[in-house]
Amino acid sequence: MPEWSPRQSDSSGYTGKVAEGEDQLFAQHGRGEFEAVIVRYPGVYGPRAPINHEWAVVKRVIDRRPFMLMPHDGMSYFQRGYAENVAWLVFLAATRPEAAGHAFNSGDERVLSARRVAELIADELGWPMEFIGIPAQYVSGVFPLAEKAPLILDMSKARTLLGYRDRVDPEPATRETARWLSDHPPADGEITSAAGTFDYASEDRVAAMWREATAAFPLASGGK
């Protein structure tokens, strides 16, 4: 999705207000009141990031859960941005004169699937957790990252105009985030809705029903 893609314009919602704010800044930029540069953030993750979808997986590792339900089998690709990478893009946008008057997408150049994010976390923390793919409507809230509509931002403008490249690849960045969250678990008041829910009793029931239902499928039983 490039920067010029249509934006959500419902002024009553958060994204609509963001769009109105962008228009106001660029209008003032055009009148010469100041120079404006806009950096559009993705889902920012990493040590000390206020919202970490990754906690949904890290906590289950800490709690030694044998499995994790995976909405849509974790096949959603939603744009994330490691804090160090996003900060580097902000620095470039603030210090390059050619950035004035432009909006830039920001985020990791390579987008990982939600399932790959979960696999990296479990591997980094040394816990062999099974991931059970289930239609999202039956596991709402378990792993919000996997429930998001696919979104991949076009980073070519930042690369071409600012010379941006990721400082940290998203795979080691995800591993570092997992280690940090494991060593610094958020307090109850610091957990956001992005972390999802942790109703393990309900998850156990859903997993049992799903396994029972799919056991009769020919492919699930090796075609027998």
Secondary structure as the mmCIF struct_conf table of DSSP 4:
data_model
#
loop_
_struct_conf.conf_type_id
_struct_conf.id
_struct_conf.beg_label_comp_id
_struct_conf.beg_label_asym_id
_struct_conf.beg_label_seq_id
_struct_conf.end_label_comp_id
_struct_conf.end_label_asym_id
_struct_conf.end_label_seq_id
TURN_TY1_P TURN_TY1_P1 GLU A 3 TRP A 4
BEND BEND1 SER A 5 SER A 5
HELX_LH_PP_P HELX_LH_PP_P1 PRO A 6 GLN A 8
TURN_TY1_P TURN_TY1_P2 SER A 11 SER A 12
BEND BEND2 GLY A 13 GLY A 13
HELX_RH_AL_P HELX_RH_AL_P1 TYR A 14 GLY A 30
TURN_TY1_P TURN_TY1_P3 ARG A 31 GLY A 32
BEND BEND3 GLU A 33 PHE A 34
STRN STRN1 ILE A 38 ARG A 40
STRN STRN2 GLY A 43 TYR A 45
BEND BEND4 GLY A 46 GLY A 46
TURN_TY1_P TURN_TY1_P4 PRO A 47 ARG A 48
BEND BEND5 PRO A 50 PRO A 50
TURN_TY1_P TURN_TY1_P5 HIS A 53 GLU A 54
HELX_RH_AL_P HELX_RH_AL_P2 TRP A 55 ILE A 62
TURN_TY1_P TURN_TY1_P6 ASP A 63 ARG A 64
BEND BEND6 PRO A 66 PRO A 66
STRN STRN3 PHE A 67 PRO A 71
HELX_RH_3T_P HELX_RH_3T_P1 HIS A 72 GLY A 74
STRN STRN4 TYR A 77 PHE A 78
STRN STRN5 ARG A 80 TYR A 82
HELX_RH_AL_P HELX_RH_AL_P3 ALA A 83 THR A 95
HELX_RH_3T_P HELX_RH_3T_P2 PRO A 97 ALA A 99
TURN_TY1_P TURN_TY1_P7 ALA A 100 GLY A 101
STRN STRN6 ALA A 103 ASN A 105
BEND BEND7 GLY A 107 GLY A 107
BEND BEND8 GLU A 109 ARG A 110
HELX_LH_PP_P HELX_LH_PP_P2 VAL A 111 LEU A 112
STRN STRN7 SER A 113 SER A 113
HELX_RH_AL_P HELX_RH_AL_P4 ALA A 114 GLU A 124
TURN_TY1_P TURN_TY1_P8 LEU A 125 GLY A 126
STRN STRN8 GLU A 130 ILE A 134
HELX_RH_3T_P HELX_RH_3T_P3 ALA A 136 TYR A 138
BEND BEND9 VAL A 139 VAL A 139
TURN_TY1_P TURN_TY1_P9 SER A 140 GLY A 141
BEND BEND10 VAL A 142 VAL A 142
HELX_RH_AL_P HELX_RH_AL_P5 PRO A 144 GLU A 147
BEND BEND11 LYS A 148 LYS A 148
HELX_LH_PP_P HELX_LH_PP_P3 ALA A 149 PRO A 150
STRN STRN9 LEU A 151 LEU A 151
HELX_RH_AL_P HELX_RH_AL_P6 SER A 156 LYS A 157
HELX_RH_PI_P HELX_RH_PI_P1 ALA A 158 LEU A 162
BEND BEND12 ARG A 167 VAL A 168
HELX_RH_AL_P HELX_RH_AL_P7 PRO A 170 ASP A 183
BEND BEND13 HIS A 184 HIS A 184
HELX_LH_PP_P HELX_LH_PP_P4 PRO A 185 ALA A 187
HELX_RH_3T_P HELX_RH_3T_P4 ASP A 188 GLU A 190
HELX_RH_3T_P HELX_RH_3T_P5 SER A 193 ALA A 195
HELX_RH_AL_P HELX_RH_AL_P8 TYR A 200 THR A 214
TURN_TY1_P TURN_TY1_P10 ALA A 215 ALA A 216
BEND BEND14 PHE A 217 PHE A 217
TURN_TY1_P TURN_TY1_P11 PRO A 218 PRO A 218
HELX_RH_3T_P HELX_RH_3T_P6 LEU A 219 SER A 221
TURN_TY1_P TURN_TY1_P12 GLY A 222 GLY A 223
#
